[in-house]
């Protein structure tokens, strides 16, 4: 994760600790895992997906570079001194010995540092609103466990501090954030959404044919040869002797089917509809224990015999209800979590105000250019040098679901493919039919 703000003490309260990392294989692995553990705590949990714009700025105190309203204590006041310290940490994590001078690298580092401090404050603010805290004792206990597992030797830990520029206070803050992040996730799981009986039944009916039905199958023996005369020869030999030993001898001598040649022609549990026609239909209609053929197929002439068959079976709802409920519950939990993340980002962005020179997309007073951040500058140049690059769409395009594709199995449906435009459609669109607002063109007749 990006370096967060330093200089904040752990608050008091209750929380559960998080799972510690596995023991490293050596000093270098320990240092690297320590970097990962202390530097990347909750960026996945709180990935930024929402940007707010155009909200009035409150008065930002002179010592602050960022003000986050409704954050507990002094968490919402990020000072210039804290920013400078975060820049030092960000540079160290990026492998730089010192903070670069003004320029592209400096701006990239500045956004990294600011993002980390804002994310930390947001997380602490969210935890406070949910009644979640981490005591000094919990932080100390978790740190001791993490240190012991990642840095068996004190010299390794000191080397880690020297390379990362971390202070003990920085580390305690990151351990605290890890505890808060874990507890937030645990609290969100305490009241999981449950699917209704009708949702379970709808899913079962939609998935019955594909997930809960075992098609009819048969175990067969067959001899396949492109030469009809050799297939006839195989049939005569099997009519004279039809034991497994006879099949093994004939298959080895006359079959050209690589999958069954060495198995006495045996192919087990062949589901209906899996073989080529007309062989598949002939096998379905054939009685057990009776030689058939030679039958002409696209791959040769086949002599076969159905050994045994199993009818189609369908699992009843009561037998798979638990499985379906579990699957639907996971889906509902993910939907609820996504909704929580969206609300989290929108709400805390609207409370975050940044001073001039420190404004990034996480700030409510950020004013974007309307251009995607990933777009190369040449996309917006009137006469770019060299070939024009691949440019992203300037506006996010929502893709509607195809009619009838939204089902219990696919809640989002299948994307609606854009239809081809027939010749002359542009001219027709210039003169829309009367009575359709906005110049909308009616869909073509089916």
Order of alpha helices (4+ residues) and beta strands (2+ residues): alpha-beta-beta-alpha-alpha-alpha-alpha-alpha-alpha-beta-beta-alpha-alpha-beta-alpha-beta-beta-beta-alpha-beta-alpha
